[in-house]
Amino acid sequence: MTNKSLPWKPRLCVLGVGHVGQSLLRQFGSCFECVGLDVSEKSIKEARGSLAGLHGNRVKLTTDPTSLEGGTHYLIAVPTPIREDDSVNLDFVCSALSTAMEFAGPGCIIVIESSIPVGTTRELLGPFRNVFHCGMSPERIDPGRASPTPQQIPKIVSGLTRRAQKQIRALYTRAYDMVIPVSSPEVAEMMKLYENCFRMINIAYVNEISDACNYHNIDPHEVIGAATTKPFGFLPFHPGLGVGGHCIPANAFYLFSNGRPLPMLERATTLMMNRPKELATSFYRQCSQDLQANNPAPIHPKPRVLIVGLAFKAGQSDLSASPSVSFAKTIYRSGCRRVSFYDPLVQKDDFGFMDKLLQKHWCSSYIDSEFDAVALCVRQEQVDFGVLNQLKRCLMHSYV
């Protein structure tokens, strides 16, 4: 798509400036004048920090919807959270589409980037397919990943009409190295859910294998390393406390919402949602037994537990659906005398039930004197793990 091919000056608007929205603004900011809109001042402030110095004055960030006036391309990158009853909340998508349509003129492009149940694009945008060029291009952002870059990750695009698909493909070709059109938005929607739920099932499986290895006194990491030498038919996954982040814990529920039985995925999802709590219960029991063995009756003090690594994965500060937080809550509710965490990347320092260990206290002598047990939940960056090897008194267990 070139400026010459349009009857107007291209102006791309991204609704939602979280991880996905910021990535879109980075990519398209080199091609077009861009606007990033969000209802949250906090999100706008974070995006300004993240995008500072990029593309000069080409990217504008705002909470003012009127800034969408004159837009030619509208990309929807808002959250689609799961409600307490496990249904998918599309309120943010519906609101963002309504806002975009207030300012979009006939012939404008409207694309949903958010993860959604199969059929949602057609349901929400189908009535407008002859007014706008509507489609779906599922985000593939992996926060913290340096390679491949977002520009290098193949971009799947779709349209509700052939002309829409053509226009949307031309748009994304300006910012991405490889753009792959699929026949319908339903294919794009299902592709996104399939590739993420693939990870849910395989993470559940590798954890099951890891537990079996531990039963046989075998190092699961050695088993995985050996299996990885097979040059075909195998893809390595690694055991851990569970699954976290914005996508993997939620995407299965988008598929479940369509009403088609998926027993394997349902079982894997249930296992992964319950795993942090089950491991925490087992760990608490082990800690309590250890304390009882080392303290004469009737003195049976409650354990003090330090959790190492709280973010949903290494290299991140994000706590979204973090298995470590679920683990910590269960440990606390089981009756711990104290629960603390150590994670240099997590800024939050007070959870009400759990305090943050100060950097100056990250040493074996302090940990041995102030805690009874340590649970390594995430192998976080900027952590000197040699400290854990020097512990003399604390019970230590690694889940990674």
N, C-alpha and C positions, 0 to 999 in steps of 0.2 A: 504494500500500500504506500503510495507516495502522496505528498501534498497535492500534486497536480491532479490526482485521480479523485480528489474530494471537492465538492462544491463549497467547502468551508475549511477553516483552519483547524487541524486536529487538536483536540483538547481532551485528554484522558482523565477520567474521574474514578478514583478507587474509593469505595465505601467500606470502611473498616481498615484500620491501620495497625493491626496486630502483626504477628510474624509474616502472615501471608500478604497482607496489604503492603507492608514495608518492602517485601521482596518485589512485588509488582511495581512499586514506585521506583525502586532501584533500576529495574530493567527498562521500564518504559520512559523513565526520566531522561534517558539518553536520546530518546527519539521525539518525544512530544512534550508540550507543556502539560503538566500534571497537577491534579488536585487530590489531596488525601483528606477524606472527611471521616470524622468519628464523633459519636455523641459524648465520648469521654475525654475530658480535659487531660486526665492522667495519661491516656493512651496517646494523645497528641503530643504531650510533653516528652514521653518516651520515644516516640517516632522522631521528633525533632533532634533528640540526642543521637539516635541511631543513624539518621540520614544527614546529619550536619556536614556541610562541605561538599555534598554530592550535587552535581548537575547545576551548580550556580543558583540562579533564581527560578529555575524551570519547575521546581516542585513546591507547591503551596500546601500547607497543612492547616486544617481549620475545623472548628465545630459548627461553622455557619453554613447551613444547607444552601443558601443563596449563592454560594461560591460555585455551585454546580452549573449555574447559568452559563450557557454557551458550550457545554460539554458535547462531545461527539461520540465518545466511547465511555461506557459505564461498566466497571468491573465490581462485582459484589464479593467481598471477602470478609464477611462478618461471621461470628461464631454460630454454631448450631448445636447447643448443649443438649445433654440428656436430662430429662426431668426425673424426679424421684420415682415416678412410676415406670421408668425406663422408656418412655415415649420420647420422640424427637421434637425438640422445641424449634420451630421454624419462624418464630416471631421476629427475630432479627433480620432474617432473609426477606420476609414479607414487608417489613418496615423499610428496609433499604431499597427494595424494588419500588415501593410506593414513592419514596423520596426521589429516586432516579427518574421515574416517569413524570414527575412534576416538571422536570427541566429538559428531559430528552425530547428532541424533535423527531418527526418521521424520518426513517432511514438511519437513525443512530444505532450503534451497536450496544447491546446489553448482554453481559456474560456473567454467569454464576461460577465463581471459583470455590465457594464453600462446599464442604462435604455434605451431601444430602441423600435421602432415600431415593431409590430408583423410581423414576416417573415424576419427580418434583419439578424439574425444569419445564416439562410439557404442561403440567398442571397449572403452574404459576404464570408461565410466559406464553403458553399456547394461544390464548385469546388475542395476543398482541403480535403474533408472528408476521402479520401482513403490514404492521405499522413500523416495527423495529426489526433489526437483525439480531435475533435472540439465539443464545446457545449456552453451552456448558463446557468449561475447561477446568478439570479438577486440579487443585493445587497439589504440588509434590514437594513441599518444603520440609526439610529435616534440620531443625535448629541446631546450630553448632557444627554442621558438616562443612568442611572446607572444599572437599573434592568429591564428586564433580560440583561445579558452581551451579547456581540456579539457571544460568544462561545455557549451560551444557546439558542439563537434564531434559530429555525429550518432552515436549509439551503436547498433550492430547487436546484436540479441539473438536467441537461438534456444533451443529446448527439445527434449528427447527425447520429450516428450508435449505435447499441447495445453495441459494444465493447467500443466505446467512452464513453457512459453513464457509463459503468462498471468502466472504468479507472478514470473518473472524480469523480464518487461517492467514490471510494477508496481514492482518493486524499483528498477530503473534510472531509472524516471520520477521517482523522488524526488530524484535527483542530477544528471540531465542534461536539457537543454532539449528535445532531440529523440531519441526512442527508436524505432528502426525494427525491427520483428520480421521475421524471414525464416522460411521454411518448415521448415528443418532445420539442425542443427549443421553438416552437410556444406556447405551454402550459406554459412554464416558463415565456416567454415574456408577455403573456396576464395576467398571475397571478399577476405579478408585477404591471402592469397598473391597473388591477381590484382592488387590495387592496388599492392602493393610491387614485384612483378616487372615491372609496367608501367613503373616508374621505372628498374629495371635495364636494360630494353631501350632505353628512350629516352635514358638516360645513355650507353649504349654508342653509340647512333646519333649523338648530338650530339658525342661525342668523335671519331667517324669523320668527321663533317662538319667539325669544327674542324681536324683533320689535313689534310683536303682544302683547306680555306681557306688554311692556312699554306703548303701546296704552291704555291698560286696567288698568294701574297703578299697575301691578303685578311684583314682583321680579322674573325675569327669572331664577336666580340661585336657588331660592327656589323651583320653578317648576321642574327644572332638578333634584335637590336633591331628591325630592319626587318621581319622575318617576324612579330614579335609585334604589329605594327599590324593584322594581319588579324583581324577581329572574330569569326571562326568557324573551326572546323576546325584550329586550331593551339594548342599549349600549349608555352610556352618551357621548355627545359632548358638547362643551361649546362655547358661543358666543364670538366674538371678532371683530377686525377691518377688518380682511380678512384672506387670506392664504399667507404663505411665505415659504422661503427655496428653496432648489434645486429641490425638487421632486414634491410636490403637485401642485404648479402652472403650472408645465411643462407637467406632465404626461398625462393630458387629450389631449394635442396636439399630443402626440405620437399615441393615438388612432384615433384622427381625421384624421391623415395622411393616414390611411388605406382606407379612403373613405366611410366607413360605417356610415350611419346617426345615431347619438346618441343624440337625442333632449333633453333628460333630463340632460345628462352630459353637453351638450353645454349651456343649460340655466343656470345651476349651475355655470359653469366656467365664463360665462359672468357676472353673478351677483357678484361673488367674485372678479373678476378683476376690476369691477367698484365700488365696495363698499367703498374702502378707499377714492376715489375721491368724491363720493356722500356725504359721511359723513363729509368730510372736507368742502365741499361747504355749507352744512347745518350748520356746526359749525361756519364757518366764518360769515354767515348771522346772526346767533344768537349773536355772539360777537359784530358785527357792530350795531345791534339793541340795545344791552345793552349799548354800548358806547354812542349812540345817545340819549338814554333816560336819561343818566347821564351828558350830556354836552349840554349847551344851543346852539341853532343855532346862527350863521352859523358855529360854531366850531364842526366838526365831525371828530375827529382824527381816523386814521387807527389803528386797534388792534395790540397789541404785544402778541404773543402766545408762550407759553412754552409747548413743547411736552415731555412727560415722557415715556421713553422706546422706543428705536429706532430699536433694533435688531429684526430679524424676529420672535423670540420667547424668552421667559424667559430662563435665564441660558446660553444664547449664545451671542457672540459678532458679529456674522455673519449678514450682511445686505442683503444677497441674496433675491431678490424679496420681500423685507420687506414692508408690508402694511403701516408701520409707515412712511417710506420714501416717499411713494406715497402720503400719507396724508399730509406730510410736504410740499412737492412740490406744491400741490394744494392750500394749505393755503397761501403759499408765492405768488403764481401767482394770487391769488384772490385780493391781494393788502395789505397784512399785512405790518405794519411798521417795525416789527422785528419778526423773527422766531428763536427760540433757542431750544435745546434739552438737556435732562438730562438722561444719561445712563452710569453708571460707567463701564460697560463691553465693551462699544464701544470705541475703541482707536482713531478713526478718529475724528478730532476736527474742521475741516473746510470743509464745503460743498459748499462754495461760497455764497449761499443764507441763510445759517443757521449756527450759532455758537454753541459751546458746553458750557453748563453752568458749571462753576467750582464747585468743591465739596464744597468749602468754602461758596458759594452762595446758597447752598441747605438749605434754611431756609425760614420760612413763611414771615418774615419781608422783606427780599430782593425780594422774588417773588411777594409779594403784591405791592411793590413799583415800580418794573421794568416791570411787565407784567399785562395784562388785562384779560388773560384767560389761563387756563391750560387744556391740553388734555392728559388724562392717556391712553396710547395706548398699553403698555405692562407692566405687573406687574413684572418688572425685579428684579433679585436678587441684594442684596447689596444696596437696596434703603429703606430709612426710610420713609414709607408712612404716618407716623404720621404727617409729615410736611404739607401734603395736608389737613389734618383735621383741621389744625390751621389757614388756610387761611381765611381772613376776607373780602377782597375786590374782589379778582379774581373770575371770573366765572370758575367753575371747572366741567368737564364732564369726566366720565369714560366709556371707550369702552370695558372693560374687567370685 
